[in-house]
Amino acid sequence: MGARNVLVGSPVERLEDLRLLRGRGTFVDDLARENVLHAAVLRSPVAHGRLRAIDTKAALALPGVHAVITAADLGARVPNIPLRLIPLPEMLPFEQPVIAASKVRYVGEPVAVVLADSAALAEDALEVVRLDIEPLPAVTDRVAAAADKVLLFEEHGTNRAVTFTVRQGDAAAAFKEAPYVRRERFSVHRHTAVTLEPRGVLTEWDRAQGHLTIWGAAKVPFFNRQILARLMVLPESAISMIENDVGGGFGNRGEFYPEDFLIPFAARHVGRPVKWTEDRREHLIAANHARETDIEIEIACRKDGTILALRGHAYADMGAYVRTNGAVGPRNSAQFLAGPYHVPHLDIDVKLLVTNKTPVGTYRGPGRFEADFFRERLVDMAARDLGIDPVELRRRNFVAESEMPYAVAAVTPSGAETEFDSGDYRITLDRCLQEIGWSDKQRLQGKFVDGRYHGIAIGCFIEGGAAGPKETARLVLEPDGRIAVLVGSAGVGQGLETAFAQIAADALELPLERIAGVRHGSTTLLPEGYGSYHSRAVVMGGSAVLAAASAFKTALRDAAASRLGCDAAAVELVDGEARAGGRSVTLAALAEDGIAADGSFTNHHHTYAYGTHAAHVAVDPRTGHVALVDYAAVEDVGRIINPMMMRGQQIGAIVQGLGGTLLEHLVYDAEGQLLSGTLADYLLPTAGDFPSIRAVTLEEKPSPINPLGAKGAGEGGIVPVGGVIANAVAAALSSLGVEPRALPLSPPRLWRLIKEAQGRTARTA
Amino acid sequence: MPVQFEVNGKPVEVEVEPRLTLADCLRHELRLTGTHVGCEHGVCGACTVIVDGAAVRSCLMLAVQAEGAKIVTIEGLNSADGELTPLQASFRRHHALQCGFCTPGFLTTAHALLSEEPDADEERVREVLSGNLCRCTGYIPIIEAVLDARAAYRKPGPR
């Protein structure tokens, strides 16, 4: 209608900022409800035990306490939370019950829910509920789990949930004949997303209507409604999931957790609204953990550095149960171990084991962060062994643009098949070298300057996005002539409203001000929606908005044609008006006709953004502290909707990755107690830690699988960070022979590696 | 017990339990929900409000301790004319927020800092803001936004 494609690709200031900057956001804990009761969850204080009895009498006797709900209130069978992604039959015995009934399997597992007049009273009551738990030995690592001596699920006979396998070519033969082989052991530690907003649920049960309303939905509200309907034996139409402002997602927030059943159940049980907001300690023991994986990995190369084969035997510590998306990380670490490289022969397996720790789920770049650390470390080691420049070794092994679409080896038993859609991986590599000043910095490589060892390294990655199967959108003409955008994607704080407003306004050729707002997530907006995960919102939701906009323009033309008495084909949409033969009608006037249009996008392919990161670090051998001197990131995402938001995604993800690499660690003791259960122990990065990061985003190779040409771009920034930093630390400390093989590289851990290396050097001298 | 203080220029009187934190009092008694609670142990800074000119973690202060104090919350930083203030506009221009949950704490902390030290250099800004956690932005845009907003806090000097 006049304004041609000016918004997509521009650094449009965000629409959601206007409320968030004024303290007018609405997060779930901001909501109040008449007559509400507050819930507090009693959690198992022991990692493994038989739950013999729960005495709630003293709690119920406290003033202001209205109910204490335990498994006994749920009837004969306590339901399990079903798996959302990769629902393999092998994993069904390991699903989590909504509340512990006969056993507890991790510290933090819900045992009872207290309902009281205030959150403080409910928490008071937790202290007088008496639990009789017969303690059992705790299985706190994957070695003990694999021994199967102590079983989390006796009736199932093993702690092994499933093994993912990738086989391609003939790895055994390749290793036999290869002139160069190296085997290593690497591990990535347990850490997780830690959204700044704690989780929360507010529920109201309307007994007269038989309707349940849930505020605090996030990520996948429609899917979670399906689960809740099944667990509460209600039709889906009897449940409304309302998405409010969400304080960060990163894979963690919005999966179906026990509380997502317990609070609605409690509201129906007592016939009053019930609200629950977790505290930070609860968040750290109850929300999904992630990443804990170790691997024995082997590479086979020709003397010229051509990679012939990769072999890997990995173990993923799942915690006590397999949760909704718990298998995604391990599956991805198997499927994407080869990353951006063409490796003809693969023999990889990842065993999923249960332990008496908090269950795991996805965290931004699930499995990919782990796989990148394993592979990029090994590639650097191989390059050094072979005397080949690590940059050249990578360049030599990239999947070539001419091989696109490139089929990635399939994983069994999930059967997941995927292919890289487009890309020229040399572009981001070369640009990254230029950004970091690779050749200039080489003079510092391994040098000891003013008390610190300097190291520079790179790492390459691919980022998957755009999970199917579908997304939906609707455009509605409002009475004031502006257009409301409704979409099935979910907002987790990433700037969805702005991105979709840009896409819609451009498609309608209208200025941004004519978009009346973007409403998303809630199940009340559209008949179906698929949410936000796997970096899918822009590709899937954005393409659905495009489809809806096209149908909307047709509807406008049709309505205008009947008003103007002409053929629809003769109607031009210009400057927010419909014109034909010298006459015109405004959109506000057309709104009387009740104009709306639906669109959807269906897709079974994935997008693969790709890139290279480079880091320059300085390591203080006296403290083990790693200073980030410089960091450059380059990623090609096909098409950028909003470059300002894109930079935000990249830098934000990189700093999260730096936290996971250098600071954050969920540490357990031998009894299965979490030792880092506060933000004073679980160290998130702060403003002083990583000041020098530059992010460049390119639009070189659009995705051929969607009309925007966009690729999922929210996770790539985190994927290579562990590998890049560990490689830079190894390069810095090469004169000492320090080889980081395990994350995190926190000061005490790195200090110990340095001391050990210095001890070795002293002994040989 | 009753407590009286001033919030955003208005006197208030609330009946509170002695154990109620100032954060919970602001949010749930006075319905000023712009102040957010992220950790309840004084680490994340999301609940920062300005008490008698100083940035204070309202989760570490009891409501009863606010007796007689002048408190400014995120809602009190808004300008009367409905436009974004220079600090807010700078946060928007630099994309210094994503989910927005930590943002009220950063705005109050930065406002308290720049009101006292409008010439704070980058190192000082980083030092002061390192008491607030943000999980989305990686901090770099926040630092840029605060540095860029300094001019608005400088008093016009003699010509």
Interface residues (C-beta under 8 A of the other chain):
Chain A: P11 E13 R14 E16 D17 L18 L20 L21 R22 G23 R24 G25 T26 F27 D29 D30 A32 A120 A193 V194 T195 L196 E197 P198 D245 V246 G247 G248 F250 D279 R280 V492 G493 Q494 G495 M644 M645 R647 G648 I651 G652 A653 I654 V655 Q656 T678 L679 A680 L684 P685 T686 A687 G688 D689 F690 P691 I693
Chain B: E17 R19 L20 R27 H28 R31 L32 T33 G34 T35 H36 V37 G38 C39 E40 H41 V43 C44 A46 T73 I74 E75 L77 N78 L84 Q88 F91 R92 R93 H95 L97 Q98 C99 G100 F101 C102 T103 P104 L107 R126 E127 L129 S130 G131 N132 L133 C134 R135 C136 T137 G138 Y139 I140 P141 I142 I143
